[in-house]
Amino acid sequence: MSTTTDIAIIGAGPYGLSLAAHLAGTGLDVRVFGQPMQFWRDSMPTGMVLKSEGFASNLWHPDGALELRDFCRSQGLPYQHSGLPVPLETFWRYGLAFQRRFVPDLDTRSVTRLDHEGGRFVLRFDTGQQVVARRVVLAVGIGFFSHLPCDLDAIVGPLCGHSTRYRDLDRFAGKEVLVIGGGASGVEMAALISQAGGRATVAARHDRIGFCGAPAPRGLLERIRAPESGLGTGWRSWACVTAPMLFHHMPRDFRHMIVRRHLGPAPGWTARAEIERNVTVILRADLVGSRFCEGRPAVTFRIGGAETRTVTADHVIAATGFRADLGRLIFVSPRLRDAISCEGPTPVLSRVFETSVPGLFMIGPIAANSFGPLLRFAYGAGFAARRLSRHLARGSLRRPASAEPELALA
Protein backbone atom coordinates (compact mmCIF):
# COMPACT_ATOMS: atom_id res chain seq x y z
CA MET A 1 0.00 0.00 0.00
CA SER A 2 1.33 3.43 -0.84
CA THR A 3 0.21 7.04 -0.56
CA THR A 4 1.52 10.14 -2.25
CA THR A 5 2.52 13.58 -1.00
CA ASP A 6 4.14 16.66 -2.41
CA ILE A 7 6.79 17.08 0.31
CA ALA A 8 8.07 14.49 2.78
CA ILE A 9 10.18 15.70 5.71
CA ILE A 10 12.29 12.99 7.35
CA GLY A 11 13.14 14.02 10.90
CA ALA A 12 11.01 15.53 13.67
CA GLY A 13 13.52 17.48 15.70
CA PRO A 14 13.93 21.28 15.75
CA TYR A 15 14.71 21.46 12.02
CA GLY A 16 11.95 19.19 10.76
CA LEU A 17 9.27 20.64 13.04
CA SER A 18 10.25 24.25 12.29
CA LEU A 19 10.15 23.64 8.55
CA ALA A 20 6.79 21.89 8.82
CA ALA A 21 5.38 24.83 10.80
CA HIS A 22 6.54 27.23 8.08
CA LEU A 23 4.95 25.11 5.34
CA ALA A 24 1.63 24.64 7.13
CA GLY A 25 -0.02 27.68 5.59
CA THR A 26 1.24 27.21 2.03
CA GLY A 27 -1.43 24.81 0.82
CA LEU A 28 1.18 22.16 0.03
CA ASP A 29 0.64 18.54 0.99
CA VAL A 30 3.38 17.97 3.57
CA ARG A 31 4.06 14.89 5.67
CA VAL A 32 6.59 14.66 8.47
CA PHE A 33 8.09 11.35 9.62
CA GLY A 34 9.91 10.48 12.84
CA GLN A 35 9.63 10.46 16.61
CA PRO A 36 9.36 14.05 17.87
CA MET A 37 12.47 15.38 19.63
CA GLN A 38 13.79 11.81 19.82
CA PHE A 39 17.49 12.58 20.19
CA TRP A 40 16.87 15.15 22.92
CA ARG A 41 14.57 12.77 24.82
CA ASP A 42 16.48 9.50 24.46
CA SER A 43 20.15 10.21 23.76
CA MET A 44 21.13 12.87 26.29
CA PRO A 45 21.44 12.30 30.05
CA THR A 46 18.77 13.28 32.51
CA GLY A 47 19.79 16.40 34.41
CA MET A 48 21.77 18.03 31.61
CA VAL A 49 21.20 21.68 30.70
CA LEU A 50 21.52 23.37 27.31
CA LYS A 51 24.49 25.56 26.48
CA SER A 52 22.28 27.89 24.45
CA GLU A 53 20.60 30.82 26.13
CA GLY A 54 16.84 30.94 26.55
CA PHE A 55 16.30 33.29 23.59
CA ALA A 56 18.39 30.95 21.39
CA SER A 57 16.49 27.77 22.31
CA ASN A 58 13.30 28.22 20.30
CA LEU A 59 11.63 26.20 17.63
CA TRP A 60 10.46 28.42 14.83
CA HIS A 61 6.99 29.38 13.63
CA PRO A 62 6.62 32.01 10.86
CA ASP A 63 4.61 34.23 13.21
CA GLY A 64 6.95 33.72 16.16
CA ALA A 65 4.26 31.75 17.97
CA LEU A 66 5.01 29.51 20.97
CA GLU A 67 8.56 30.46 21.77
CA LEU A 68 10.28 28.83 24.72
CA ARG A 69 9.40 31.76 26.97
CA ASP A 70 5.69 31.26 26.16
CA PHE A 71 5.89 27.58 27.02
CA CYS A 72 7.73 28.25 30.29
CA ARG A 73 5.20 30.90 31.26
CA SER A 74 2.30 28.52 30.58
CA GLN A 75 3.93 25.77 32.67
CA GLY A 76 5.08 27.99 35.52
CA LEU A 77 8.74 27.28 34.74
CA PRO A 78 11.57 29.78 35.23
CA TYR A 79 12.83 31.53 32.10
CA GLN A 80 15.30 34.28 31.30
CA HIS A 81 16.36 35.76 27.98
CA SER A 82 19.93 34.88 28.97
CA GLY A 83 21.88 33.88 32.05
CA LEU A 84 19.60 31.06 33.27
CA PRO A 85 20.47 27.57 31.94
CA VAL A 86 17.63 25.78 30.15
CA PRO A 87 17.10 22.24 31.50
CA LEU A 88 17.19 19.58 28.80
CA GLU A 89 13.81 18.21 29.90
CA THR A 90 12.22 21.65 29.61
CA PHE A 91 13.51 21.94 26.05
CA TRP A 92 12.27 18.60 24.78
CA ARG A 93 8.91 19.00 26.49
CA TYR A 94 8.65 22.38 24.82
CA GLY A 95 9.44 20.71 21.50
CA LEU A 96 6.63 18.20 22.03
CA ALA A 97 4.19 21.03 22.79
CA PHE A 98 5.29 22.81 19.59
CA GLN A 99 4.73 19.60 17.61
CA ARG A 100 1.28 18.98 19.05
CA ARG A 101 0.20 22.51 18.21
CA PHE A 102 1.74 23.04 14.79
CA VAL A 103 2.48 19.56 13.40
CA PRO A 104 -0.42 17.54 14.84
CA ASP A 105 -0.48 15.01 11.98
CA LEU A 106 3.12 13.87 12.54
CA ASP A 107 3.70 10.29 11.35
CA THR A 108 5.92 8.66 13.99
CA ARG A 109 7.05 5.80 11.76
CA SER A 110 10.75 5.59 10.97
CA VAL A 111 11.81 5.54 7.33
CA THR A 112 13.84 2.38 6.71
CA ARG A 113 14.70 3.11 3.08
CA LEU A 114 14.63 6.10 0.76
CA ASP A 115 14.84 5.48 -2.99
CA HIS A 116 14.57 7.63 -6.12
CA GLU A 117 12.54 5.93 -8.81
CA GLY A 118 11.07 7.38 -11.97
CA GLY A 119 11.60 10.97 -10.92
CA ARG A 120 9.84 10.44 -7.59
CA PHE A 121 11.06 9.52 -4.11
CA VAL A 122 9.84 6.37 -2.40
CA LEU A 123 9.89 6.15 1.39
CA ARG A 124 9.59 2.63 2.75
CA PHE A 125 8.78 1.48 6.27
CA ASP A 126 9.29 -1.79 8.14
CA THR A 127 5.53 -2.37 7.95
CA GLY A 128 5.82 -2.91 4.19
CA GLN A 129 3.98 0.34 3.50
CA GLN A 130 5.43 3.13 1.41
CA VAL A 131 4.91 6.80 0.62
CA VAL A 132 5.74 8.41 -2.72
CA ALA A 133 6.86 12.04 -2.61
CA ARG A 134 7.71 14.61 -5.26
CA ARG A 135 10.23 16.28 -2.97
CA VAL A 136 12.03 15.14 0.15
CA VAL A 137 13.77 17.08 2.93
CA LEU A 138 16.23 15.25 5.16
CA ALA A 139 16.10 17.06 8.49
CA VAL A 140 17.95 14.48 10.56
CA GLY A 141 19.95 15.48 13.61
CA ILE A 142 23.35 14.49 14.93
CA GLY A 143 22.16 11.16 16.30
CA PHE A 144 23.15 9.44 13.06
CA PHE A 145 26.69 10.78 13.23
CA SER A 146 28.10 9.61 16.57
CA HIS A 147 31.84 8.92 16.34
CA LEU A 148 33.64 6.08 18.12
CA PRO A 149 37.44 5.93 17.72
CA CYS A 150 38.70 2.62 16.37
CA ASP A 151 41.14 2.43 19.30
CA LEU A 152 38.13 1.44 21.44
CA ASP A 153 37.01 -1.41 19.18
CA ALA A 154 38.41 -4.03 21.54
CA ILE A 155 36.10 -3.03 24.40
CA VAL A 156 32.97 -1.62 22.69
CA GLY A 157 29.94 -3.46 24.00
CA PRO A 158 28.08 -3.72 27.31
CA LEU A 159 30.88 -1.93 29.22
CA CYS A 160 31.80 0.72 26.64
CA GLY A 161 29.78 2.87 24.28
CA HIS A 162 29.19 6.31 22.85
CA SER A 163 27.75 8.94 25.17
CA THR A 164 24.45 8.90 23.27
CA ARG A 165 23.70 5.47 24.77
CA TYR A 166 23.41 6.82 28.30
CA ARG A 167 20.34 8.66 29.54
CA ASP A 168 19.96 7.37 33.10
CA LEU A 169 23.26 7.88 34.94
CA ASP A 170 22.01 6.63 38.31
CA ARG A 171 23.18 3.17 37.24
CA PHE A 172 26.76 4.32 37.83
CA ALA A 173 26.36 4.99 41.57
CA GLY A 174 29.34 3.39 43.31
CA LYS A 175 31.04 2.60 39.99
CA GLU A 176 34.31 3.80 38.48
CA VAL A 177 33.56 5.42 35.13
CA LEU A 178 36.09 6.67 32.60
CA VAL A 179 34.72 9.39 30.31
CA ILE A 180 36.82 10.01 27.20
CA GLY A 181 36.44 13.54 25.88
CA GLY A 182 36.92 17.00 27.34
CA GLY A 183 34.08 18.68 25.48
CA ALA A 184 30.60 19.59 26.61
CA SER A 185 29.01 16.14 26.61
CA GLY A 186 31.97 14.42 28.29
CA VAL A 187 32.62 16.92 31.04
CA GLU A 188 28.97 17.53 31.84
CA MET A 189 28.27 13.80 31.83
CA ALA A 190 31.16 13.22 34.24
CA ALA A 191 29.75 15.90 36.56
CA LEU A 192 26.33 14.23 36.50
CA ILE A 193 27.86 10.79 37.17
CA SER A 194 29.69 12.26 40.16
CA GLN A 195 26.49 13.82 41.46
CA ALA A 196 24.78 10.43 41.08
CA GLY A 197 27.38 8.81 43.36
CA GLY A 198 29.80 7.50 40.74
CA ARG A 199 33.57 7.97 40.69
CA ALA A 200 34.26 9.70 37.39
CA THR A 201 37.50 10.31 35.53
CA VAL A 202 37.71 12.53 32.45
CA ALA A 203 40.48 12.05 29.88
CA ALA A 204 40.90 15.09 27.60
CA ARG A 205 43.30 15.71 24.72
CA HIS A 206 43.92 19.38 25.47
CA ASP A 207 45.98 20.94 28.24
CA ARG A 208 42.94 22.37 30.03
CA ILE A 209 39.16 22.10 30.24
CA GLY A 210 37.84 25.16 28.42
CA PHE A 211 34.68 25.92 30.38
CA CYS A 212 32.32 28.59 29.09
CA GLY A 213 32.26 31.62 31.36
CA ALA A 214 29.44 32.12 33.83
CA PRO A 215 26.97 34.87 32.87
CA ALA A 216 27.85 38.34 34.08
CA PRO A 217 26.64 41.87 33.36
CA ARG A 218 28.26 43.31 30.22
CA GLY A 219 28.86 46.98 29.64
CA LEU A 220 28.44 48.81 26.35
CA LEU A 221 32.09 48.46 25.39
CA GLU A 222 32.03 44.71 26.06
CA ARG A 223 28.89 44.33 23.96
CA ILE A 224 30.59 46.17 21.10
CA ARG A 225 33.77 44.12 21.37
CA ALA A 226 31.86 40.83 21.56
CA PRO A 227 28.24 41.16 20.40
CA GLU A 228 25.72 38.58 21.54
CA SER A 229 24.15 36.20 19.03
CA GLY A 230 22.24 32.95 19.07
CA LEU A 231 25.58 31.10 18.99
CA GLY A 232 27.16 33.03 21.85
CA THR A 233 29.27 36.16 22.05
CA GLY A 234 31.90 37.43 19.62
CA TRP A 235 32.04 38.81 16.10
CA ARG A 236 32.77 35.43 14.51
CA SER A 237 29.65 33.89 15.99
CA TRP A 238 27.66 37.00 15.06
CA ALA A 239 28.86 36.64 11.45
CA CYS A 240 27.89 32.95 11.38
CA VAL A 241 24.35 33.88 12.44
CA THR A 242 23.86 36.93 10.24
CA ALA A 243 25.66 35.87 7.05
CA PRO A 244 25.22 32.15 6.28
CA MET A 245 24.68 32.97 2.61
CA LEU A 246 28.01 34.80 2.49
CA PHE A 247 29.55 31.70 4.05
CA HIS A 248 27.99 29.62 1.27
CA HIS A 249 29.98 31.63 -1.29
CA MET A 250 33.33 31.03 0.39
CA PRO A 251 35.86 28.51 -0.97
CA ARG A 252 35.31 24.95 0.11
CA ASP A 253 38.48 24.54 2.18
CA PHE A 254 37.76 27.75 4.07
CA ARG A 255 34.18 26.70 4.85
CA HIS A 256 35.22 23.28 6.09
CA MET A 257 38.00 24.75 8.24
CA ILE A 258 35.63 27.21 9.93
CA VAL A 259 33.09 24.47 10.65
CA ARG A 260 35.83 22.31 12.21
CA ARG A 261 37.43 25.00 14.33
CA HIS A 262 34.79 27.51 15.36
CA LEU A 263 32.60 26.88 18.40
CA GLY A 264 34.16 23.73 19.68
CA PRO A 265 32.28 21.69 22.29
CA ALA A 266 33.21 23.79 25.34
CA PRO A 267 31.62 22.56 28.58
CA GLY A 268 29.05 24.79 30.24
CA TRP A 269 29.91 26.73 33.37
CA THR A 270 27.33 24.86 35.44
CA ALA A 271 29.52 21.72 35.55
CA ARG A 272 32.71 23.46 36.66
CA ALA A 273 32.32 23.31 40.44
CA GLU A 274 31.50 19.58 40.48
CA ILE A 275 34.38 18.75 38.13
CA GLU A 276 36.93 20.71 40.12
CA ARG A 277 35.78 19.27 43.44
CA ASN A 278 35.06 15.63 42.74
CA VAL A 279 36.20 14.45 39.30
CA THR A 280 39.67 13.25 38.33
CA VAL A 281 40.87 14.95 35.15
CA ILE A 282 43.69 13.62 32.93
CA LEU A 283 44.92 16.25 30.47
CA ARG A 284 46.92 15.98 27.23
CA ALA A 285 45.72 12.38 26.94
CA ASP A 286 45.80 10.87 23.45
CA LEU A 287 43.96 7.58 23.07
CA VAL A 288 46.24 4.79 21.82
CA GLY A 289 44.49 1.50 22.62
CA SER A 290 42.13 -0.57 24.76
CA ARG A 291 41.72 -4.08 26.13
CA PHE A 292 40.04 -6.00 28.91
CA CYS A 293 41.92 -6.55 32.15
CA GLU A 294 40.37 -9.14 34.48
CA GLY A 295 36.96 -8.50 32.96
CA ARG A 296 37.16 -4.71 33.21
CA PRO A 297 37.75 -2.30 30.30
CA ALA A 298 41.22 -0.73 30.29
CA VAL A 299 42.16 2.21 28.10
CA THR A 300 45.70 3.36 27.36
CA PHE A 301 46.63 6.98 26.70
CA ARG A 302 49.83 8.72 25.70
CA ILE A 303 50.25 11.65 28.06
CA GLY A 304 51.76 14.80 26.62
CA GLY A 305 53.26 12.85 23.75
CA ALA A 306 55.56 10.97 26.12
CA GLU A 307 54.78 8.21 28.64
CA THR A 308 51.70 6.03 28.48
CA ARG A 309 49.09 5.56 31.17
CA THR A 310 46.41 2.88 31.37
CA VAL A 311 43.15 3.58 33.16
CA THR A 312 40.91 0.69 34.24
CA ALA A 313 37.26 1.29 35.09
CA ASP A 314 33.94 -0.44 35.54
CA HIS A 315 32.57 1.38 32.50
CA VAL A 316 33.95 3.52 29.67
CA ILE A 317 31.91 6.25 28.00
CA ALA A 318 33.19 7.70 24.74
CA ALA A 319 32.09 11.33 24.58
CA THR A 320 34.00 11.58 21.32
CA GLY A 321 31.64 13.73 19.34
CA PHE A 322 29.92 13.54 15.99
CA ARG A 323 31.07 13.61 12.38
CA ALA A 324 28.52 14.47 9.71
CA ASP A 325 28.76 11.90 6.94
CA LEU A 326 26.21 11.13 4.24
CA GLY A 327 27.29 7.49 4.36
CA ARG A 328 25.98 7.21 7.91
CA LEU A 329 22.39 7.76 6.71
CA ILE A 330 21.88 4.05 6.21
CA PHE A 331 18.23 4.43 5.20
CA VAL A 332 19.29 6.24 2.00
CA SER A 333 19.62 3.63 -0.74
CA PRO A 334 23.13 3.10 -2.15
CA ARG A 335 21.98 4.11 -5.62
CA LEU A 336 20.53 7.40 -4.38
CA ARG A 337 23.55 8.05 -2.18
CA ASP A 338 25.89 7.56 -5.14
CA ALA A 339 23.92 10.12 -7.17
CA ILE A 340 24.49 12.87 -4.58
CA SER A 341 27.52 15.06 -5.30
CA CYS A 342 29.68 15.48 -2.21
CA GLU A 343 32.63 17.46 -0.91
CA GLY A 344 34.28 14.91 1.30
CA PRO A 345 31.66 13.16 3.43
CA THR A 346 28.95 15.83 3.14
CA PRO A 347 26.70 16.82 0.22
CA VAL A 348 27.15 19.83 -2.02
CA LEU A 349 24.07 21.98 -1.46
CA SER A 350 22.62 24.79 -3.55
CA ARG A 351 21.59 28.14 -2.12
CA VAL A 352 18.25 26.54 -1.18
CA PHE A 353 19.67 23.36 0.40
CA GLU A 354 19.10 21.22 -2.70
CA THR A 355 21.45 18.35 -3.49
CA SER A 356 22.56 17.31 -6.95
CA VAL A 357 19.46 15.09 -7.06
CA PRO A 358 16.58 17.41 -8.04
CA GLY A 359 13.95 17.59 -5.33
CA LEU A 360 16.15 16.23 -2.54
CA PHE A 361 17.07 18.77 0.17
CA MET A 362 19.10 18.51 3.37
CA ILE A 363 19.06 20.74 6.44
CA GLY A 364 20.60 20.50 9.89
CA PRO A 365 24.15 19.42 10.81
CA ILE A 366 24.79 17.73 7.48
CA ALA A 367 24.37 21.17 5.82
CA ALA A 368 26.97 22.90 8.03
CA ASN A 369 29.82 22.58 5.52
CA SER A 370 27.70 24.53 3.04
CA PHE A 371 26.16 27.18 5.32
CA GLY A 372 28.46 27.37 8.33
CA PRO A 373 28.48 26.50 12.05
CA LEU A 374 24.97 27.94 12.45
CA LEU A 375 23.58 24.71 10.99
CA ARG A 376 25.26 22.62 13.70
CA PHE A 377 22.92 24.06 16.32
CA ALA A 378 19.16 24.07 16.90
CA TYR A 379 19.24 27.86 16.53
CA GLY A 380 19.96 27.40 12.83
CA ALA A 381 16.53 25.83 12.30
CA GLY A 382 15.00 29.30 11.95
CA PHE A 383 17.24 30.28 9.03
CA ALA A 384 16.79 26.91 7.32
CA ALA A 385 13.01 26.89 7.75
CA ARG A 386 12.55 30.42 6.43
CA ARG A 387 14.76 30.00 3.41
CA LEU A 388 13.71 26.53 2.35
CA SER A 389 9.99 27.06 2.95
CA ARG A 390 10.00 30.10 0.64
CA HIS A 391 11.58 28.03 -2.09
CA LEU A 392 9.31 25.01 -1.64
CA ALA A 393 6.21 27.20 -1.58
CA ARG A 394 7.08 28.44 -5.06
CA GLY A 395 6.87 24.83 -6.19
CA SER A 396 9.75 25.03 -8.66
CA LEU A 397 12.91 22.96 -8.64
CA ARG A 398 16.16 24.85 -9.00
CA ARG A 399 19.09 23.64 -11.04
CA PRO A 400 20.80 20.98 -8.88
CA ALA A 401 24.06 21.71 -7.13
CA SER A 402 27.36 20.66 -8.64
CA ALA A 403 30.45 19.28 -7.00
CA GLU A 404 32.45 22.06 -8.69
CA PRO A 405 32.81 24.95 -6.21
CA GLU A 406 32.27 27.69 -8.78
CA LEU A 407 29.05 26.10 -9.99
CA ALA A 408 27.79 25.42 -6.47
CA LEU A 409 27.63 29.17 -5.87
CA ALA A 410 25.16 29.77 -8.67
Helices and strands as residue ranges (DSSP letters): E 2-10, H 14-23, E 30-33, H 38-42, G 54-56, H 68-75, H 88-102, E 113-117, E 120-124, E 130-138, G 142-145, G 150-152, E 160-162, G 163-165, G 169-172, E 176-180, H 184-195, E 199-203, H 220-225, E 228-229, E 232-233, H 235-242, H 244-248, H 252-261, G 269-271, H 272-278, E 280-282, E 285-293, E 296-303, E 308-312, E 315-318, G 326-328, H 334-339, E 342-343, E 346-347, E 360-362, G 365-367, H 368-371, G 373-376, G 378-380, H 381-394, H 405-408
